[in-house]
Protein backbone atom coordinates (compact mmCIF):
# COMPACT_ATOMS: atom_id res chain seq x y z
CA UNK A 1 0.00 0.00 0.00
CA UNK A 2 1.44 3.35 -1.05
CA UNK A 3 1.26 6.26 1.36
CA UNK A 4 1.06 9.91 0.49
CA UNK A 5 1.62 13.14 2.39
CA UNK A 6 -0.79 15.03 0.16
CA UNK A 7 -3.28 17.22 1.95
CA UNK A 8 -6.63 16.75 0.28
CA UNK A 9 -8.46 19.80 1.65
CA UNK A 10 -7.13 23.13 0.32
CA UNK A 11 -8.01 24.97 3.55
CA UNK A 12 -6.04 22.40 5.55
CA UNK A 13 -3.02 22.94 3.31
CA UNK A 14 -3.15 26.69 3.96
CA UNK A 15 -3.53 26.13 7.71
CA UNK A 16 -0.58 23.70 7.78
CA UNK A 17 1.55 26.20 5.87
CA UNK A 18 0.74 28.93 8.44
CA UNK A 19 1.39 26.44 11.26
CA UNK A 20 4.78 25.54 9.76
CA UNK A 21 5.75 29.21 9.37
CA UNK A 22 4.71 29.92 12.97
CA UNK A 23 6.74 26.97 14.29
CA UNK A 24 9.77 28.04 12.22
CA UNK A 25 9.54 31.56 13.58
CA UNK A 26 9.38 30.22 17.16
CA UNK A 27 12.63 28.27 16.74
CA UNK A 28 14.39 31.03 14.79
CA UNK A 29 14.44 29.41 11.35
CA UNK A 30 13.80 31.76 8.45
CA UNK A 31 11.47 29.96 6.02
CA UNK A 32 10.45 31.45 2.71
CA UNK A 33 7.38 30.72 0.63
CA UNK A 34 7.95 27.78 -1.70
CA UNK A 35 11.21 25.84 -1.83
CA UNK A 36 13.25 25.56 1.38
CA UNK A 37 15.65 22.81 0.34
CA UNK A 38 18.60 24.91 1.40
CA UNK A 39 17.80 24.38 5.10
CA UNK A 40 20.17 22.26 7.12
CA UNK A 41 18.88 19.00 8.58
CA UNK A 42 19.09 20.58 12.03
CA UNK A 43 16.91 23.52 10.96
CA UNK A 44 14.32 21.33 9.24
CA UNK A 45 14.27 18.97 12.22
CA UNK A 46 13.79 21.79 14.69
CA UNK A 47 10.79 23.10 12.70
CA UNK A 48 9.24 19.63 12.51
CA UNK A 49 9.95 18.99 16.18
CA UNK A 50 8.33 22.28 17.18
CA UNK A 51 5.25 21.40 15.10
CA UNK A 52 4.94 18.03 16.84
CA UNK A 53 5.44 19.62 20.25
CA UNK A 54 2.65 22.13 19.56
CA UNK A 55 0.31 19.39 18.26
CA UNK A 56 0.88 17.29 21.41
CA UNK A 57 0.26 20.33 23.63
CA UNK A 58 -2.96 21.14 21.75
CA UNK A 59 -4.15 17.54 22.08
CA UNK A 60 -3.35 17.41 25.79
CA UNK A 61 -5.14 20.71 26.38
CA UNK A 62 -8.22 19.55 24.47
CA UNK A 63 -8.35 16.26 26.40
CA UNK A 64 -8.72 18.02 29.75
N, C-alpha and C positions, 0 to 999 in steps of 0.2 A: 504494500500500500504506500503510495507516494504522499508525502506531506507537503504542505505549502504554507508560507508565511503571509500569503496575500490577505489583505483586509477587504472583506466583501462589501462593507457598508461605507460609502464615501465620507459620511459624517464621522465615523469611527476613525478613519484614516487621518482626517484633519485633527481630531482630538488627540490621537497618538503622536502626531507631529508636534503639536503644542506641548504635550506632556514631555516628549523627548527634549525639546528646546529648554523647557523649564528645568528639567533634571540636569542638563548640561550646564546651564547657567549656575545652578546651585553648587556644582563641583568645580566650577571655573574652567570649563572647556568651551572654547569658542566654536560653535557649530554654525555653518552657513546653510542656506536653503539649497537643496539638491545634493550633489556629490560631496561626501566627506571622507573619501578614501585615503586622504592624506593624514588622518589621525593616527596616533600611535596606538598600539594595542592597549596600553595602560589607560589612555584617554577614553577609548571606546568602551573598555571594561568598566571604567568608573562611571560613565553615563548609564550603561546598562545596569550596573549594580545599584545606582541611585534610583533608577526606575523601579527595580524590584523592591528595594527598601520602602519606597513610597507606596507601592501596591500592597505590600504586607501590612503597613501601618493603616492604610485605608480599610483593608479587610478586617483587621483587628478592632478598629474603631466602630465599624458597622456591626460587628458581632456582639457588641456590648449592649 
